[in-house]
Amino acid sequence: MDFQNQTASPDAETQLLISAEGISKSFGSLQANRNIFMEVRRGEVHAVVGENGAGKSTFLKILFGRLRPDAGRILLNGKPVWFSCPGDAMRAGFGMVHQDLHIFPQLSALENVILGGEPAKCGFVNWKTARRSVEGLCNAFDFSLPLAAPAGELPFANRQQIEILRVLYHKAQIVLLDEPTSLLAPLEIRKFLRILSTLKNQGHTILLVSHRLGEVMEAADRISVLRKGECVGTFSPGEFTLEQLAGLIISGPDVGSIQGSAEAGIEGEMEDRGKGPPPAVVFQMDNVRVSGDEHESGLNDFSLEVRRGEILGIGGIVGNGERTLARVIAGQIHQEAGRTIFCGRDISCLTIKGRREVGLRWLPANPQEEALVPERPIWENFLMGRQREPPWQAMGWLRRRRIRAWAMSQLDANGVVYRGLNENLMSLSGGNQQKLALSRVLEDAPRLVVLEQPGRGLDIHARESIHRRLDQLSAQGVAFLILSYDVEELLACCHRIGVLFRGRLMGIAPRGAASMETIGRWMLGLG
């Protein structure tokens, strides 16, 4: 489907719906938004792009009433509006799908969708009416959502559908989307772009924040670029190429030179590998079997080898076993059969703590839920899991000065933008939270690192920086297993690439031999 040719109607092209005039927002000494002027037309898909920390999410939160600007104003249909809370924005027709999904895991999918707008009958919730309304929305957008299932047990794609349905159920006409495709597989992204097209055709106005520039160029009618909190311009996709858009976004080295140096490093490393005997195997799974559930495949007689200094990538469609594989390796799920060998030692029955002690690290797909505590200070989040180690404590007391100096040096080295170490983690943008989580698992040069969706929420500059860091560590002998739904990310940084389908490894090929066509066939279960 050609989204770029779906131009807005003449009325939409001339009628302004939202005007931001001089919006500024600071958090202490950090200015997140700086005198932003932006106009959004009725019925358009308007993308907002920029580096991590450029102020994109802050701007959306101001529009949605979650944050108050320090200066400036918002005009809706030419009239000034002031939202003191999200409820005010929702009553004015706004709805928002957040990067870190706001769901109640213990409630059912249906309960999450209708929350705050439950239909009543005789003082009680009319569940029949509620289900009929939500099922109608599911049918309209081709959602296969188990409405009775607890939301916390559903995969990310279903939880995102819950937030989209909630926005539509509350009859929002202006839809704010913050990194909606960050954890979606390629096929799910295509489906999501079709949803955007349907929303637009139904008359909705969409503000889309995304780091996936290819999707932005395909789906957006206009694109606004934020750089260091300022809006440097609004453009039509036809005005520039993808590379030129990336250049507008990045306020640093040229994107071509960054990507070229990263790819050259990977290619050079692969070429060097071919000159001598293959490195030793550091991690091995032999005929491992794990049961799955209704949302995620298990592993069926699964075997895998990762060699010293190798970056091995595993792709697949959501629900085909990547999540299970990561948790088996990390020790969160116990295998039912087979052996797991790490550095010559059988770790099949080793605990999570024991696996960490022998040099195995794991970054989950959604660190905010499984590896970080947003309500706690930045330095605590960086230290978490190591607070009892000798360098950081003595006689039961934390060595705070040493911890702070160490955390600051690592965060600065990894380009994490923060106001102060005592600030709560939630003060960081989503991309900077991801960079913090990554820097934490890479800090002490482990032997094997399992990374789920490492590029989630990262701009192109940050992604290439992470890829260079992985390349440097792999040259020092650290092995990596990268699990990602983003095939382009796997092709950019991995030495070998494989694909999981229904818990089985369809195949593994060297990077140079792993074409998009081959990977696509494997994802569909075709040999």
N, C-alpha and C positions, 0 to 999 in steps of 0.2 A: 504494500500500500504506500502510495506517495504522499507523505504528510505535507511536504513543502508546497505542493500544488493546491492544498486545501486552504485557499486564501479566505480571509474574513470578508463578510459582506461590506458594501460601501459604507453603510451606517456604522459598522463596527470600526472601519478604518478611520473615521472622523470623530466618533463620539468617545470622549474620554470618560472612563468610569472611575479610576483612582488616580489621584495626583499626590505625590509626596513632594513636599516643599521644604527644603532645608533641614531634613531630618538628621539629628545628631544624637549620639548616645555614647556615654563613657562609663567605664567600670574602673573607678580609681584613676590611675594614670593612663590606662589603656583606652583609646578612643576606637570603639567598634564601628560606629557609623559617623561619618564626617560630612555634614552639609549635603545630604543626598537629595537630588532632584530626580524624579522618575515619574513617567506617565504610563498608565496601563489602559488600553482600549477595551471597550466592551466586546466580549465574545472572542478574545484572542488567547493564544497560548504564549505567555510572556515568560521567557527564561531569564533567570538571574544567575550569573556565573562569576567565579573568582577563586583565588587561592584559599586554602584553609586559613581561617582567621580574617578573611576579607570583610566580614560583617554581613554575610548573606542571611544566616539563620537569625541574627539579631534583628535585621530588617523585617523578616517575616513575622517574628514574634511581636514587633511593634505594631504591625498591621493587624495582628490578631488580638491585641490587647493584653498580651502576656507581659510585655515590657512597656514602660512609658518613656517616650523620648525626652531628652534634656532640652531640645530646641526643635523648632519646625512644627509642621502640621500636616494632617492627612485630609484630603478633600475626597468625598464620595459623591458622585454625580454633581460636582461643582460646589458642594456645601461642606464646610468644615465639620469633621466628626472627631469625637474624643472618646476612646474606649478605655475605661478604667479596669476592665477585666475581660477575659475571653467571652463571657456571657454577653457582654455588650456587643462584641464583634459578631457573635453568632446571631443575635437578634437583628443585626444589620445585614445579614446574608453571607457572612464569612464562615468558612470551615477550613480546618488545617489537619493535614496528615504529617505528623512529626517524624524526624529522622529516627529518634529513639521512641518506638511506638508506645503510645499511652493506652495500655489496656489493663484490665484487672484479670490476672491469670486464673483466679479461682472462679470467676463468673463464666457462664457459657458464652459462646460467640453471639448468640441472640441477645443476651442480657447486656453485653458490651455495646452492641450496635444501638439499642434503644435507650441506653442510659441517659437520663435527664429528659426523655421525651416519651415515657411509657404511656401507651393508651390506657385509659381507665374505664371501668364499668362497675358501677355501684361501689366505688371506693377501692376497687381492686384492679390489678393490672389485667388487661384484656389480652391474654397471651395468644389467643386465636387471631385477633386483629394484628397484633405485633408480628407474629410469624408470617401471616399473609403479606403484610407490607414488605417485610425484609426479603421473603422469597421472591416477590415481584422484582425487587431491585437486583437480586442475584441472577434471575433469569434475564433481565435486561442487559446485564454486563457479563453474562456467561461465567459466573462465579460458582465453583463447586465447593461450597462451604458447609461443613457439618455444624449446623446451628446449635445443636444440643451439647457439643463437646466443650470441655473447659478450654478457654482461650490459651492458657499457658501451655497446653499440650500440643498445640497446633504449630506447624512449621511457619517460618517467617512470612512466606507468601500469603498464607491464609490469614495471619494476624494483620498484615497490611490491608487485605481485603476488608477486614473488620473496620479498620479506621476509615477507609474509603466509603464503606456503606454507612458508617455513622454520620459522616459529613453529608451524604446524600439524603439519609433518613431525616436529618434536621433541616433539609431543604436549603442547603447552602447554594448560592449562585456564584460565589467567588471562592475558588478552591485553591488553597495554598499547599504546595507539595514540597517537603524538605527532603532531598535525597531519596526519592521513592524507590529507585531501582538498585540501591547499593548492595542488597543481598539477594537479588533475583538472578536466576539463571537466564541464559540467552533466550530460550523459548518463552519464559515468563515475561521478559522485557518486551518482546514483540507483542505479547498479549496486553501488557500495560500500555504500550503506545497506541494500541487500538482503543483502549479505554479512554485515553486522552482525546482521541479523535471523536469518540461517541459523546463525551462530555461537551466538547466544543460544539458539535452539531446540535446538541440540545440547548445551546445558548449559555453554557457556563463560561465564566472567565477564569483562566488558570494561570497562577504564578508558580513556576517550576524552578526549584533550585537543584542543580545537578552538576557533578563533576564529569559525567559521561558526555563529552562534547559531541560525539557522533550522534547520540540520541537527541541532544539539544538542537543540532543543525537540522535533523530530520523532522522534529516535531514542532519546533517553535515558529511562531510568526515573527516575533522580534526578540532580540537578546540584549539585555543590559549587563554591562561588565562592571563589577566592583573591584577596586584595587586599593588595599590599605584603608578600607572604610569609605572610600569615595566612589561615586558612580562616574566612570570616565567616558561613558557614552552608551547609547542605545542604537542597535543596528538591525538590519534584516539579514537573514542567513545568506542571501545571495550576494551580499557586499564583500564577503571574504571567504577564504578557504579555512578548513579545519586548522591547519598549521598557523594561519594568520590570527585566528581566534585565540589559539593557545598563546601566541606571542603577546596579544593584548592583555591576557590574564596575568602572565608571569612577570613579576617585577624583579627580575634577576637574570641569570644566564639564559641564553636563547634555548628554547625548547629543543630545537634540532640538535644542538651541541650536547645537551644533557642526554637525550635519548641515544644519540650516536655513541657517546662515550660508554653508556651503560651496556648497549648491545655489543660494542667492541670488546668490553671486558668479558662478557659471557662467551662470545665467539672465541676469544683468545684462550680462555680457560678450557673450552671444549677441545680446541685444537691441541693444546698441551696434553690433554688427557689421552689423546690418541697416540702419543709418541712413546708411551711406556706401558708397563703392565697396569691393569685396572686397579684402582685403590681398593683397600680392604672393605669388606661389608661390615658396617657398624650396626645395622638394624635389619632384622629379618622376621617375617611372619610366615609360619608354615601351616597351611591347612586350618587356619583359624575359622571357627564358626561361632556366630553370635545371632541370637534371635532378634528379629525386628518387631515393629508394631504397625499399627494402621497408618502411621504418618511417615515412617522411615524404614527403609530396607535394612535387614541385618547383613551379616557377612556369611557367604557360603563357600566353605573350603578355600578361604582367601589366603594367597601367598604373595609376598612382596619383599624386595631387597632394596636397601638404601646404602650407598657406599660413602666412604669418608670423603668429605668435601663436595658431595653431590647436591644439587638442587633438583629434587624430583617433584613434579607437579601432577596432581590427580584432579581431573575435572569430572563433570557429570551434571545431570539434571537434578534439581532439588528433590530429595526423598529417596535417592538411589544408594545411600549408604555412606556418604562422605562424613556426615555428622557422627554416625556410629563408629566409623573407622577412627576418627580423631579421639573419641572418648574411650575406645578400647586401648589405644596406644597410651593415653594419659592415665589410664587406670580407673576411670570413672565407671566403666562398664566391664564386668568380668566376662572373659571368653568362656565358652562352653566346651570347646575342643581346640586342639592345635597348640602350637608353641609360639611364643614371642621371645626372640633372642636380641639382646642389646649388648654390644661389645663383648660377645662370647658368653654372656650370662643369661640364663633363662629368667625372664622377669614376668612370666605369665601370671604369677600370683602376687607380685610386688604391689605395695600400696602406692597411692598418689605421691605421698611424701617420699617413699623409698625411690620411686622413679626420678623424682626431682634430685635426690641426693646423688644418684649415679650419673646425672648430667642430661636428663631429658626435660625439655621445656615444651609448653603448649600454650598457644593463644587461641581462645575460642572465637567463634564467628561474631558473637555479640558481647564484647568485653564489659560493656556497661551493666549487663545482667549477670555475668558469670565470673568476672575477674576484677572488677573495679567497684568502688563504693562512692557514688556521686556525692553523697552528703558529707564525706570526710575530706580533710585537706589533701592537697596535691602531694605533699611529701609523704604522707601516710600511705597513699595509694601506690607510690613508687616503691616504698619499703615493704609493702604487704607480702607476707610469706617468708621474709628474711629477718624479721625483727628479733629472732632469738640467736642469730648467727653472731659469733664473737666480734667481728669488726664493728657491729652496730649496737651492741649492748655489753654492759659490764656489771656483774653482780645484780642482774635483774633490772638495771636502769638503762634506758635508751641513751645513746650518745648523740644527742640531737644536733649539736654543731657539726659533727662529722657527717651525720646523715644528710643534713641540709646541703652541705658543700658537695657531697657526692651526687645527690639528686639534681642539684642545680647544674653541675657539670655535664651530666648525662642528658638532661632535658635540653640544655643549650646545644649540645653536640648533635642532637637529633631534630633540631629545629622546632621544638614545641614552644608555641607562643602562650605565655602565661603572665599574670599580673604579679603574683607572689606565691611562694610555696605554702603559705597558710590559707590561701583561698581554697574554697571547696572545689572539688573536681568539676562539678557542674558549671563552674564559671568558664571552663574551656569550651571551645567549639567542638562539635562531634569529631572533626578531622584531627584536632589536637589531642583529644582523648584517645583516639586510635593510635596516634604517634607515641603517646606516653606509654600505652600498653605494649606496643612493639618494642620500644626502647628498654622496657623493663625485662622482657624475656630475652633480649639479645645482649644485655649488659655484661654478663659474666662469662661470655664465650663458652656456651654449653657444647655437648657433643652432638645432640640431635634436637632440632627445633621443629615442632609441628605447628604450622600457621594455617588457621582457617580464615579465608577471605581477608588476607592481610591488607589489600588495597581498599577496603571498604571506607568510603567517605573521604578518601585522600584525593587532592588535586593532582594534576599531571606532574607538577614539580616535585611534590612530596613522594609520589609513587616512584619516580625515577631515582630519587635520593635513597629510598628504601631498597630499590633493586641494586643500586651500587653498594649499599651496606651489606646486603646478602652476598653479593659477589665477593666482596672483601673477606667476609667471614668464611665463605666456602673455600677460598684460596688458602685460608689458615687451617682447614681441615674440618670445619663445622659442617654437619650434614643437615639438610632441610627437606621437610616434606610439606609442600604447599597444597592445600585443598581449596580450590576456587571454582566458582561457577563462571568466572570471567575468563574465557578462552584466550583473549588477547593478553591478559596478564600472564597466563602460563607461558604463552609463546614468547613473551618479552624477557622472562627471567629464569626459565627452567632449562636444565640440561637434557632431561628426558620428561616425556609427558604421557600419562596414561588416563584412562577413563573408567569410571565405575558405572555399571548398569545392573540394577537389582541385586546389589551386593557382590557382584562378580567383576573382576578386572578384565575388561574387554581386550586390552592390549596396551603395550608401552612402546613408544618409539623415540629415538633421539629427536631433539628439537628440529633439526634440519629436515627430518623425514616426516614430521608430524604436521601434515597439511590440515587446513580447516575442513576440507572434505572428509578426510580420514577421521578426524576427531568427531565431526558431526555424525558420521555413520556409527561410530562406537557409542555415541550418546543415545542413539536410537536402538541400540542392541544388535547392530548389524556388524558382522565380522569383516 
